[in-house]
């Protein structure tokens, strides 16, 4: 497939939407518990090499923080779209360590998030509500 500026723009827009939807999913999970709250945080700047190569301007991506009983316990930070072995990476930052979320879906398909857990950086598990709560409750 030949890469075009339009394709790169579409990938960036898709990435912005997938990051936003990930945050909304986590917010949906936390809404089940009165001790948890998700707040959108300061947006991060995205300006990757593919964007530069095709003359595409910087853009802003959503980030979020998760609070437990009013204290910050987790931050959601997009890391990059163009990565080896995935369709984007989001870092999950916590007090006890960091986790890597990789979207293993094909381009322009619904996200399929996998998480690399702290105690096993070689294999990933599906990122779901149970795994999220395990991280939050450590």
C-alpha positions in Angstrom: 0.0 0.0 0.0 1.3 3.4 -0.9 1.3 5.9 1.9 -0.4 9.2 1.2 -0.9 12.4 3.2 -4.6 11.6 3.3 -3.9 8.1 4.7 -1.6 9.5 7.5 -4.2 12.2 8.4 -6.9 9.4 8.6 -4.6 7.3 10.8 -4.0 10.3 13.2 -7.7 11.0 13.4 -8.4 7.3 14.1 -5.8 7.3 16.8 -7.3 10.3 18.5 -10.7 8.6 18.5 -9.3 5.3 19.8 -7.5 7.1 22.7 -10.6 9.0 23.6 -12.7 5.9 23.5 -10.2 4.1 25.7 -10.6 6.8 28.3 -14.4 6.7 28.0 -14.2 2.9 28.6 -12.1 3.3 31.7 -14.5 6.0 32.9 -17.4 3.6 32.3 -15.6 1.0 34.5 -14.9 3.5 37.3 -18.5 4.7 37.3 -19.3 1.4 39.0 -17.3 2.4 42.1 -17.9 5.4 44.2 -14.2 5.5 45.3 -13.0 6.1 41.7 -13.1 9.1 39.4 -11.7 9.7 36.0 -10.8 13.3 34.9 -9.5 14.4 31.5 -6.1 15.9 32.0 -3.9 18.3 30.0 -3.8 17.1 26.4 -0.5 15.8 25.1 1.1 16.9 21.8 1.4 14.4 19.0 4.0 15.0 16.3 5.4 11.8 15.1 7.9 11.2 12.3 5.2 10.1 9.8 3.4 13.4 10.4 6.5 15.4 9.9 7.4 13.5 6.7 4.0 14.3 5.2 3.8 17.9 6.3 1.0 17.3 8.9 0.8 19.7 11.8 1.0 18.7 15.4 -2.2 17.8 17.1 -3.4 17.3 20.7 -4.4 13.9 22.2 -6.5 13.3 25.3 -4.9 12.1 28.5 -6.6 11.3 31.8 -6.0 10.8 35.5 -7.8 8.3 37.7 -8.4 9.2 41.4 -9.2 6.8 44.2 -10.7 8.5 47.2 -9.5 11.8 45.9 -5.9 10.8 45.4 -4.2 10.4 42.0 -3.5 6.7 41.5 -3.1 6.3 37.7 -2.4 8.4 34.6 -3.3 7.5 31.0 -0.8 8.9 28.5 -0.7 8.1 24.8 2.8 7.3 23.8 2.8 6.8 20.0 0.8 5.6 17.0 3.5 4.2 14.8 5.0 1.4 16.8 6.4 -2.1 15.9 3.9 -4.9 16.6 0.9 -2.7 17.2 -1.5 0.0 16.2 -0.6 2.4 18.9 0.7 2.5 22.5 -0.6 4.1 25.6 1.3 4.2 28.9 -0.5 3.5 32.2 1.5 5.3 34.9 0.9 4.3 38.6 2.5 4.8 42.0 3.9 1.3 41.9 5.1 1.2 38.3 4.2 1.6 34.7 2.3 -0.6 32.3 2.2 -0.6 28.5 -1.1 -0.8 26.6 -0.8 -1.9 22.9 -3.7 -1.8 20.5 -3.2 -5.0 18.5 -6.1 -4.3 16.1 -5.6 -3.8 12.4 -5.7 -0.2 11.0 -9.1 1.4 11.2 -10.6 -1.6 13.1 -12.1 -1.5 16.6 -9.4 -1.4 19.3 -8.1 -4.6 20.9 -6.0 -3.5 23.8 -3.4 -5.8 25.4 -1.5 -4.8 28.5 2.0 -5.8 29.5 2.0 -6.3 33.3 4.8 -5.2 35.5 5.8 -8.7 36.5 5.7 -10.1 33.0 7.1 -7.7 30.3 7.3 -10.5 27.7 3.7 -11.4 27.3 0.5 -9.4 27.3 -3.0 -10.1 28.5 -6.3 -8.6 27.3 -6.9 -5.2 29.0 -10.3 -5.5 30.6 -12.2 -4.3 33.7 -10.8 -7.0 35.9 -7.2 -6.3 35.0 -7.8 -2.5 35.4 -9.2 -3.0 38.9 -6.3 -5.3 39.8 -3.9 -2.4 38.9 -6.0 0.2 40.7 -6.4 -1.9 43.9 -2.7 -2.7 44.4 
